[in-house]
Amino acid sequence: MTNINRTVLYVGVTNNLDVRVWQHKTGQSKFTAKYKCNRLVYIEPYTDIRVAKRREWLLKRWRHEWTIELITKANPFMQDLAKDWYPSLRGK
């Protein structure tokens, strides 16, 4: 997740992406509410939670620039991948 200016990044693990993104977009997450991180720009799906948590641990230790490079390889313009997921939030 990132903010509108793409200056803050949030890295996390979830077993329900739809619910977690909704929480971020509606300000139910303290960090994302504070920093306005409500744009989903990158996803790495895993079937093993241990592997996912290890990857999260590693990504949180990366330099900001490395993470941006990883994201822009998959999503060059860092567009919100979930912009059309919640019609009730459009225009907010």
C-alpha positions as CSV (number, residue, x, y, z in Angstrom):
1,M,0.0,0.0,0.0
2,T,1.1,3.6,-0.6
3,N,-0.2,7.1,-0.3
4,I,-1.3,9.4,-3.1
5,N,2.2,10.9,-3.4
6,R,3.8,7.4,-3.2
7,T,6.2,8.5,-0.5
8,V,5.1,6.1,2.2
9,L,5.0,2.3,1.8
10,Y,3.1,-0.2,3.9
11,V,4.1,-3.9,3.7
12,G,2.0,-6.5,5.3
13,V,0.7,-10.1,5.2
14,T,-3.0,-11.1,5.2
15,N,-5.0,-14.2,4.6
16,N,-7.9,-12.1,3.2
17,L,-6.7,-9.4,0.8
18,D,-10.2,-8.1,0.0
19,V,-11.0,-7.4,3.7
20,R,-7.5,-6.0,4.4
21,V,-7.6,-3.6,1.5
22,W,-11.1,-2.4,2.5
23,Q,-9.7,-1.7,6.0
24,H,-6.9,0.4,4.6
25,K,-9.2,2.3,2.2
26,T,-11.7,3.1,4.9
27,G,-9.1,4.2,7.5
28,Q,-9.6,1.2,9.8
29,S,-5.9,0.6,10.0
30,K,-4.0,3.0,12.4
31,F,-0.9,3.3,10.2
32,T,-2.7,3.7,7.0
33,A,-5.2,6.2,8.5
34,K,-2.3,8.3,9.8
35,Y,-0.2,8.2,6.6
36,K,-3.1,7.9,4.1
37,C,-1.8,4.6,2.6
38,N,-4.8,3.5,0.8
39,R,-3.6,2.5,-2.7
40,L,-2.7,-1.1,-3.4
41,V,0.2,-1.1,-5.8
42,Y,1.8,-4.5,-5.4
43,I,0.8,-8.1,-4.5
44,E,2.8,-11.2,-4.0
45,P,0.5,-14.2,-3.5
46,Y,1.7,-17.1,-1.3
47,T,0.1,-20.4,-0.3
48,D,2.4,-20.9,2.7
49,I,2.0,-18.3,5.4
50,R,5.5,-19.0,6.8
51,V,7.0,-18.1,3.4
52,A,4.8,-15.0,3.2
53,K,5.9,-13.8,6.6
54,R,9.5,-14.4,5.8
55,R,9.1,-12.3,2.7
56,E,7.4,-9.6,4.6
57,W,10.2,-9.6,7.2
58,L,12.7,-9.2,4.3
59,L,10.8,-6.5,2.5
60,K,10.5,-4.4,5.7
61,R,14.3,-4.3,5.9
62,W,14.9,-3.2,2.3
63,R,15.8,0.3,1.4
64,H,12.8,2.4,0.1
65,E,14.4,2.6,-3.3
66,W,14.7,-1.2,-3.7
67,T,11.0,-1.6,-2.8
68,I,10.0,1.1,-5.3
69,E,12.1,-0.7,-8.0
70,L,10.4,-4.0,-7.2
71,I,6.9,-2.4,-7.4
72,T,7.5,-0.5,-10.6
73,K,8.8,-3.6,-12.4
74,A,5.3,-5.1,-11.9
75,N,3.3,-1.8,-11.9
76,P,5.3,0.9,-13.7
77,F,3.0,3.8,-12.9
78,M,2.2,2.5,-9.4
79,Q,-1.5,2.5,-10.2
80,D,-4.0,1.4,-7.5
81,L,-4.7,-2.2,-8.3
82,A,-7.9,-2.1,-6.2
83,K,-9.3,1.1,-7.5
84,D,-12.4,-0.7,-8.9
85,W,-12.9,-3.2,-6.1
86,Y,-15.3,-1.0,-4.0
87,P,-17.8,1.0,-6.1
88,S,-19.2,2.6,-2.9
89,L,-15.8,4.3,-2.3
90,R,-15.5,5.9,-5.7
91,G,-15.2,9.7,-5.6
92,K,-14.1,9.6,-1.9
